[in-house]
Every structure is written in C-alpha cells, then in structure tokens.
Amino acid sequence: MTGFRKEKDSLGYVNVPSKKYWAAQTQRSKENFKIGGQKMPIEVIQAYAILKKAAAHTNADLGVLSKTKAKLIERVCNEILRGELDDQFPLVVWQTGSGTQTNMNVNEVIANRGHVLAGGKLRDAKKKLHPNDDVNKSQSSNDTFPTAMHIAAYQKIKTNTIPGLKKLQKEFEKKSRAYKKVVKIGRTHFMDATPVTLGQELSGYAAQIGFGIQAIENTLKHLSHLALGGTAVGTGLNAPKGYDKKVAKKIAQYTKLPFITGANKFEGLAAHDAIVETHGALKTVAVSLMKIGNDIRMLASGPRCGIGEIIIPANEPGSSIMPGKVNPTQSEALTMAMAQVMGNDVAVNVGGMSGQFELNVFKPMMIYNLLMSAQLIGDASVSFCDKAIAGLTPNRPKIKENLENSLMLVTALNTKIGYDKSAEIAKKAYKEGTTLKAAAISLGYLDAKEFDAWVKPESMV
C-alpha cells in the first residue's frame, strides 16, 4: 500500500503509516479501539519516557543491556520529554485495562526512532533496538503502567494542583486581612444570623483550602512508591537482582521527586489504593471549592435584588438578550469543574475496586480521571483567583443596610433580659415592620440607652 510499510508482531504483519515510528501492536490497538477519542494523557507518555530511560541505564549498570543501547534509548526518551514526538502516541484511553498497548506504543516508538537516530531506516527488516528485548527489558506492562501512573500523578499534583490551590488560598487570606473590620450579617440555614466580619467569612474559605492542600500532600507519600520491578505478577520474574531499587533511585534522580521502590509489588500491580486515596483528597478539595464558589456568587447576587454584599469583577457581558447583565461566570466555571471532579471520583472508585487477583485492569481509566481532576482543580483555582477573588470588594452600603435590618441582632440581649423576652422583641419587630429598638422600647423591656449600649454589631463578632 502506498504510504505504508509492513511491521510484524506475534500475530503477523500489519500495515503502518510509513512516516510514523510506531509499529504493529500500536497499529492494531489504533484499529481495534475506536472508542471515545480521548487520547492517553501526554503526562503518562512522558512518565513512560522517564521510566524507560531509567530502566535502560539500570539494565546497563547491571550488565544485561549494552551501554550503547541504553544511551540510544535515552536520546529518544529525551525527545519525548521535550515534546518532539507527541504525534507518535495516538492510542485512546479505552484500551486494554493493563495499559499494555500504550506500553508497547512507547516501546515501538523508542525502538524505531532509536534505529533511525543510529543511521537506520524505518523499512529495515532488522533494527538496532528491539521493542521487547531491549526497550522493555526487565519490565512488563503490568509494572510499568502503574509506575507511569504514579509518576504522572505526583508531577501533575506538584506542578499544577497544589500551586493553584495555594495561590487561591493566599488571595483569600489577603482579602481576609483587608476586610477584617467590615462587620456584616452572618447567615445560617439561608436565614439571618448573628454578625461576622467579611474578613472572618473569607478566612473560613482560606482554611478550607488549606485543609484540602494538606490532605492532598499527605497522599503523595503513597504515590512515591513505585511498582517497577514487579514485572508480570509482582514476583519480579526476568528482572535482575537489585533492579527495582536501582531503577527507582534513577527515577527519583531524573524527576527530583522522592520516589522509592514499593515494599510490596503484588499490591502495586493488583490494587491502586494510592490512586483512589489521592483522588479522594482531590474530591474533598472539590467539595470545598464547590461550597466556596456558590457562596461567592450568592453573596454577589443582584446587583439590586439579591444579597449583593460583595462586588466581583464584571469580566464579560452576561446575556445575549438582557442588556447590561453581568453574571458570576468564574463561580459557574469553578463549580462545573468541581462537579466533574466528583463524577471522576466515582469512576476512580469503581476502577479501584474492580481489579481481579494479581492485576487491576482499570489502569488507563483511573489515571485519565485523576489527571483530569488534578488539572481542573489547579486551573480553576487560578482562574477563580485571578478573575474573581483578586477583584472582590465589599459593597459597604448594602452590608450596612442588611446589618441594620437584621432581627438576629436581638441575640445580644439574651444575657441581659433572657431568651423569651428577646424572642418577643424580634417577633414584634418582624410582624409590625419596625426596628428592634422600637419594639424593645414599646414592650418596656429596656430603654433606648440600654439598647444602644447592649446591641452593638461590632462587639458581637
């Protein structure tokens, strides 16, 4: 066929696009799994490049692979890490549950590209690197894919998720300090409650995010344990002695992250509790961000017929039919993204519980969802911070109006005249549409001077 070359695997020959570096197993997967279109995340491919480079040099150090081949493998892996071969990884997430076809996609690309770098041609029958015997030496898809999962997840969380959350947390802390003396009415059950300051309210959001960051960071210790060296079922068959510790040390060196070999490779292949745990922490943060995003848009609602106690930036027109309308779009984007994270958590949980015997076969789906959630949280946090919270200001006239109209200021009288009399004042004021002060004086429970001395919103926070 024009524009194709023949590549062979254990099932026979397959036609492969002539200018692509992948080979028969990649092509079979490409043709057999035309599902969804969601490609294997590039973070997983880059994690594979790290581990393949580490494996090659470990094998060379242990005398089971030539240093020439190891250096050739490294050259291609570095090209992958620089993004120069991104178009060579066409496979979708919805493939074999072990990720075998992605592992072979990486093996084939490294082998063929390495052969070309060494002066060969893609059509050559005999190549300088073999995808299984050289690039995959001392490895199995069953231990490389979970290793790639952990590397990709750890890196994404460290470089995207946590920095985004910390930026948002710091902005809330900054606003909390700036508005620590702005007294406003508090709300519980969507009803008026006793006063708080706007700073206190915002400090709660900063604390929520802080707890979430801590929860995520606590999971990184478990993600640092790598399955590489377990090979097919956890026994380490066909891997030289000491390989697992040495290869983990090289991965830690390349990534500058504290990766170590997993203590129990059977667990590393058969279960992905570290992934489930990590996504559980991401889900917890998503719950917090959902609450925060909804609070902000409700506090900013209006501008005249809602709560309207805060003002957030008007970033774009809000309606194609209502002139001048502005909507809390950053809150909407944040809460939609967090809804997706919560949905992803269900998928990750199902994947975690569905491994059978010596192998979990939901690996691609689990890491796809975790990486999506980690990216969504990091990106949405930065967007919400820069486009909404950084420009947040108090609507002081509206805050003052709501505060003065609140019946729950009567709570300050509990310790002076008792709960029952205080409740009677509040009910009378509400029924007659008068102020608390007028109702209290009318009932004869205290005079104007006492009311002014005892009911001070600023002293109730």
C-alpha positions in Angstrom: 0.0 0.0 0.0 1.2 3.5 -0.9 2.3 5.5 2.2 2.6 2.4 4.4 5.2 -0.1 5.5 4.8 -3.5 6.9 5.6 -4.2 10.6 5.4 -7.6 12.3 4.4 -8.7 15.7 3.5 -12.2 17.1 0.2 -12.1 15.2 1.7 -11.4 11.8 2.2 -8.4 9.6 0.3 -5.1 9.8 0.4 -2.0 7.5 1.7 1.0 9.4 1.9 4.6 8.1 5.3 4.9 6.5 6.5 8.0 8.4 5.3 7.0 11.8 7.6 5.5 14.4 5.1 3.2 15.9 4.8 -0.4 14.8 2.4 -3.4 14.6 1.0 -3.5 18.2 0.3 0.2 18.2 -1.5 0.0 14.9 -3.6 -3.0 16.0 -4.8 -1.0 19.0 -5.5 2.0 16.9 -7.7 0.0 14.6 -9.4 -2.1 17.3 -10.3 0.5 19.9 -12.0 3.4 18.1 -13.8 4.4 21.3 -14.4 7.9 22.5 -11.4 9.7 21.1 -9.9 10.5 24.5 -6.2 10.1 23.9 -3.8 8.7 26.6 -2.7 11.8 28.5 0.7 13.1 27.4 1.7 13.1 31.1 1.5 9.3 31.1 3.7 9.2 27.9 6.3 11.5 29.5 6.3 9.4 32.7 6.9 6.4 30.5 9.9 8.2 28.9 11.3 8.8 32.4 10.9 5.2 33.5 12.2 3.8 30.1 15.3 5.9 30.4 15.8 4.8 34.0 15.2 1.2 33.1 17.7 1.2 30.3 20.5 2.7 32.4 19.7 0.4 35.3 19.9 -2.6 32.9 23.2 -1.3 31.6 24.6 -0.9 35.1 23.5 -4.5 35.9 25.1 -5.8 32.7 22.0 -7.0 30.9 21.9 -4.3 28.3 24.7 -2.6 26.4 25.6 1.0 27.3 25.3 1.9 23.6 21.7 0.7 23.5 20.9 2.4 26.8 22.2 5.8 25.5 20.2 5.4 22.3 17.1 4.7 24.4 17.9 7.8 26.5 18.2 10.0 23.4 14.7 9.1 22.2 13.2 9.4 25.8 14.7 12.9 26.0 13.0 13.8 22.6 9.7 12.5 24.1 10.2 14.7 27.2 10.8 17.7 25.0 7.5 17.1 23.3 9.1 16.4 19.9 7.3 13.1 19.4 3.9 13.9 20.7 2.2 12.9 17.4 3.6 9.3 17.8 1.2 8.4 20.6 -2.2 8.0 19.0 -3.9 5.5 21.3 -7.0 6.1 23.3 -7.7 5.6 27.0 -10.3 2.9 26.3 -8.0 0.0 25.5 -6.6 -2.9 27.4 -7.1 -2.3 31.2 -3.4 -3.0 31.9 -2.2 -0.3 29.5 -0.2 -2.9 27.6 -0.8 -1.2 24.2 0.4 2.2 25.5 3.5 0.5 26.9 4.1 -1.2 23.5 3.4 2.1 21.7 6.2 3.7 23.7 8.5 0.7 23.2 7.9 0.7 19.5 8.4 4.4 19.1 11.7 4.3 21.1 13.0 1.3 19.2 12.2 2.7 15.7 13.2 6.2 16.4 16.4 5.0 18.1 17.1 2.9 15.0 16.8 6.0 12.8 19.0 8.1 15.1 21.6 5.3 14.8 21.5 5.7 11.0 19.0 3.1 10.0 15.7 3.3 8.1 12.2 2.5 9.2 11.8 -0.1 6.4 14.9 -2.0 7.5 14.0 -5.6 8.4 16.4 -5.8 11.3 16.5 -2.9 13.8 19.3 -1.8 16.2 16.8 -1.8 19.1 14.0 -4.3 19.8 10.9 -3.0 21.5 10.5 -6.0 23.7 14.0 -7.4 24.2 15.7 -4.0 24.7 13.3 -1.2 25.5 11.1 -3.4 27.6 13.9 -5.4 29.2 13.3 -6.3 32.9 9.8 -4.9 32.6 6.1 -5.8 32.0 3.2 -3.6 31.1 1.8 -4.7 34.4 4.5 -2.9 36.4 5.4 -0.1 34.0 1.9 1.3 33.7 1.3 1.7 37.4 4.7 3.2 37.7 3.9 5.7 35.0 0.6 6.4 36.8 2.3 7.3 40.0 5.0 9.5 38.3 2.4 11.3 36.2 0.0 11.9 39.1 2.8 13.0 41.5 4.2 15.5 39.0 0.8 16.9 38.0 -0.2 17.5 41.6 3.1 19.1 42.5 3.3 21.4 39.4 -0.4 22.3 38.8 -2.8 21.3 41.6 -1.1 22.4 44.7 0.4 25.7 43.3 -3.1 26.7 42.0 -4.7 26.0 45.4 -2.0 27.8 47.3 -2.5 30.9 45.1 -6.2 30.9 45.8 -5.7 30.3 49.5 -3.2 33.3 49.7 -5.6 35.6 47.9 -8.4 34.7 50.4 -6.0 35.3 53.3 -5.1 38.7 51.8 -8.7 39.7 51.4 -9.5 38.4 54.9 -6.9 40.7 56.4 -8.1 43.6 54.3 -11.7 43.3 55.4 -11.3 42.1 58.9 -13.2 45.1 60.3 -16.1 45.1 57.8 -19.0 43.9 60.0 -21.8 42.2 58.2 -24.7 39.9 59.0 -24.0 36.2 59.2 -26.3 33.6 57.8 -27.2 30.1 58.8 -29.9 27.9 57.1 -30.1 30.7 54.5 -31.6 32.9 57.3 -30.2 35.9 59.1 -27.8 35.0 62.0 -25.5 37.0 64.3 -22.8 39.3 62.8 -19.5 38.3 61.4 -16.8 40.3 59.7 -16.3 39.9 56.0 -12.7 39.0 56.9 -13.8 36.2 59.2 -16.1 34.8 56.5 -13.3 34.8 53.9 -10.8 33.3 56.4 -13.1 30.2 56.5 -12.6 29.7 52.8 -8.8 30.1 53.2 -8.9 27.5 55.9 -10.9 25.1 53.9 -8.5 25.3 51.0 -5.6 24.8 53.5 -7.1 21.6 54.9 -7.5 20.4 51.3 -3.9 21.1 50.4 -2.7 19.2 53.5 -4.9 16.2 52.6 -3.5 16.1 49.1 0.1 16.4 50.3 -0.5 13.5 52.7 -1.3 11.2 49.8 2.0 12.0 48.0 3.9 9.6 50.2 1.9 6.7 48.9 2.2 7.9 45.3 6.0 7.9 45.7 6.1 4.0 45.9 6.7 2.5 42.5 5.7 -0.9 41.2 8.6 -1.2 38.7 10.5 -4.4 39.3 7.4 -6.5 39.9 7.2 -7.4 36.2 4.2 -9.6 35.3 2.5 -10.5 38.6 4.7 -9.0 41.3 7.4 -11.7 41.6 10.0 -9.8 39.6 10.4 -12.6 37.1 13.1 -11.8 34.4 14.3 -8.7 36.3 17.9 -8.9 37.6 18.6 -8.8 41.3 18.5 -5.2 42.8 16.9 -3.8 39.7 13.8 -2.5 41.5 15.7 -0.3 44.0 18.2 0.9 41.4 15.6 1.9 38.9 13.5 3.8 41.5 16.6 5.7 42.6 17.2 6.8 39.0 13.6 7.9 38.5 13.9 9.9 41.7 17.1 11.4 40.3 15.6 12.3 37.0 12.4 13.8 38.4 13.9 15.3 41.6 11.0 13.7 43.5 11.2 11.2 46.4 10.3 8.0 44.5 11.2 4.7 46.0 10.5 1.1 45.2 7.3 -0.2 46.5 7.6 -2.6 49.5 5.0 -5.0 48.1 4.9 -5.3 44.3 1.8 -7.5 44.4 -0.2 -4.7 45.9 1.4 -2.3 43.4 0.0 -4.3 40.4 -3.2 -5.8 41.8 -4.6 -2.7 43.6 -4.4 1.1 43.1 -5.3 2.3 46.6 -2.8 5.1 46.4 -4.7 6.4 43.3 -8.0 6.0 45.0 -6.7 7.8 48.1 -5.2 10.6 46.1 -8.4 11.2 44.1 -10.4 11.1 47.4 -8.3 14.0 48.6 -8.9 15.8 45.3 -12.7 15.1 45.7 -12.5 16.7 49.2 -11.0 19.8 47.8 -13.6 19.9 45.0 -16.4 19.8 47.7 -14.7 22.8 49.4 -14.4 24.7 46.2 -18.0 24.0 45.2 -19.1 25.5 48.5 -16.9 28.5 48.2 -17.9 29.1 44.6 -21.6 29.0 45.4 -21.1 31.3 48.5 -19.3 33.9 46.4 -21.9 34.0 43.7 -24.8 34.2 46.3 -23.0 37.0 48.2 -22.5 38.9 45.0 -26.1 38.3 43.7 -28.1 41.2 42.5 -26.9 43.8 41.8 -30.1 45.3 43.3 -32.5 42.4 44.0 -30.1 39.9 45.6 -27.8 39.8 48.6 -25.2 42.0 46.9 -22.8 42.3 49.9 -19.7 41.8 47.7 -18.8 43.1 44.3 -16.9 40.8 41.9 -15.3 41.8 38.6 -17.6 42.2 35.5 -15.5 40.2 33.1 -17.9 39.8 30.2 -21.5 40.5 29.1 -23.8 38.1 30.8 -26.7 37.9 28.5 -27.5 37.9 24.7 -31.0 39.3 25.4 -30.8 41.3 28.6 -28.6 44.4 28.1 -26.1 45.3 30.9 -26.5 42.0 32.7 -23.3 40.6 34.3 -23.1 37.1 35.7 -20.8 35.3 38.2 -19.2 33.3 35.4 -16.0 32.4 37.3 -18.1 30.8 40.1 -20.0 28.9 37.5 -16.9 27.6 35.8 -15.4 26.6 39.1 -18.5 24.8 40.3 -18.9 23.0 36.9 -15.3 21.8 37.1 -15.7 20.6 40.6 -18.9 18.7 39.7 -16.7 16.9 37.0 -14.1 16.1 39.7 -16.8 14.5 41.9 -18.0 12.4 38.9 -14.4 11.4 38.2 -14.1 10.2 41.8 -16.9 7.7 41.2 -15.1 6.3 38.2 -11.8 6.0 40.1 -13.6 4.2 43.0 -15.2 1.7 40.6 -11.8 1.2 39.0 -10.0 0.7 42.3 -12.5 -2.0 43.4 -12.5 -3.8 40.1 -9.0 -5.3 40.0 -9.1 -9.1 40.0 -6.4 -11.3 41.5 -2.9 -10.2 40.5 -3.8 -7.3 38.3 -6.1 -4.3 38.3 -7.4 -3.8 34.7 -8.8 -0.3 35.0 -5.5 1.5 35.0 -5.9 3.8 32.0 -9.3 5.0 33.1 -8.1 5.6 36.6 -5.1 7.7 35.7 -7.1 9.6 33.0 -9.6 10.7 35.5 -7.1 11.6 38.2 -5.0 13.7 35.9 -8.1 15.4 34.6 -9.2 16.2 38.2 -5.8 17.4 39.2 -5.6 19.7 36.2 -9.2 21.0 36.7 -8.6 21.9 40.3 -5.3 23.7 39.6 -6.5 25.6 36.6 -9.9 26.5 38.0 -8.3 27.7 41.3 -6.0 30.1 39.4 -8.8 31.4 37.1 -11.2 31.9 40.1 -8.4 33.7 42.0 -7.3 36.0 39.2 -10.7 36.8 37.6 -12.9 36.9 40.7 -11.3 36.9 44.1 -8.5 39.3 43.3 -11.0 41.9 42.4 -13.5 41.2 45.2 -14.6 44.3 47.2 -17.2 44.8 49.9 -20.5 46.6 49.0 -20.4 48.7 52.1 -23.8 50.4 51.8 -25.6 47.1 51.2 -23.7 45.4 54.1 -24.8 48.3 56.4 -28.4 48.1 55.2 -28.6 44.4 55.7 -26.9 44.5 59.1 -29.2 47.2 60.5 -32.3 45.4 59.3 -31.3 42.1 60.8 -33.6 40.8 63.6 -30.9 38.5 64.9 -29.0 41.4 66.5 -31.5 40.7 69.3 -29.3 37.8 70.3 -27.1 40.3 72.1 -30.0 40.8 74.6 -30.2 37.1 75.6 -27.8 37.6 78.6 -29.5 40.9 79.6 -33.3 40.1 79.5 -33.4 36.4 78.6 -34.2 34.4 75.6 -38.0 34.6 75.8 -38.2 38.4 76.0 -35.6 38.7 73.3 -37.6 36.5 71.0 -40.8 38.5 71.7 -39.0 41.7 70.7 -37.8 40.1 67.4 -41.3 38.7 66.6 -42.9 42.0 67.3 -40.4 43.9 65.1 -40.9 41.5 62.3 -44.7 41.5 62.5 -45.0 45.2 62.7 -42.2 46.1 60.3 -40.4 48.2 63.0 -36.8 48.2 64.3 -35.7 46.0 67.1 -35.0 49.2 69.1 -38.6 50.4 68.7 -40.1 47.0 69.5 -37.9 46.7 72.7 -38.9 50.1 74.0 -42.5 49.6 73.1 -42.6 46.4 75.2 -40.9 48.1 78.1 -38.1 45.6 78.5 -35.3 48.3 78.2 -34.8 51.9 77.3 -33.1 53.5 74.3 -29.8 54.0 76.2 -29.7 50.3 77.3 -30.4 49.1 73.8 -27.6 51.3 72.3 -25.2 50.1 74.9 -26.0 46.4 74.6 -26.8 45.9 70.8 -23.5 46.7 69.1 -22.8 44.6 66.0 -19.1 45.4 66.1 -18.9 43.8 69.6 -20.8 40.7 68.5 -18.1 39.3 66.2 
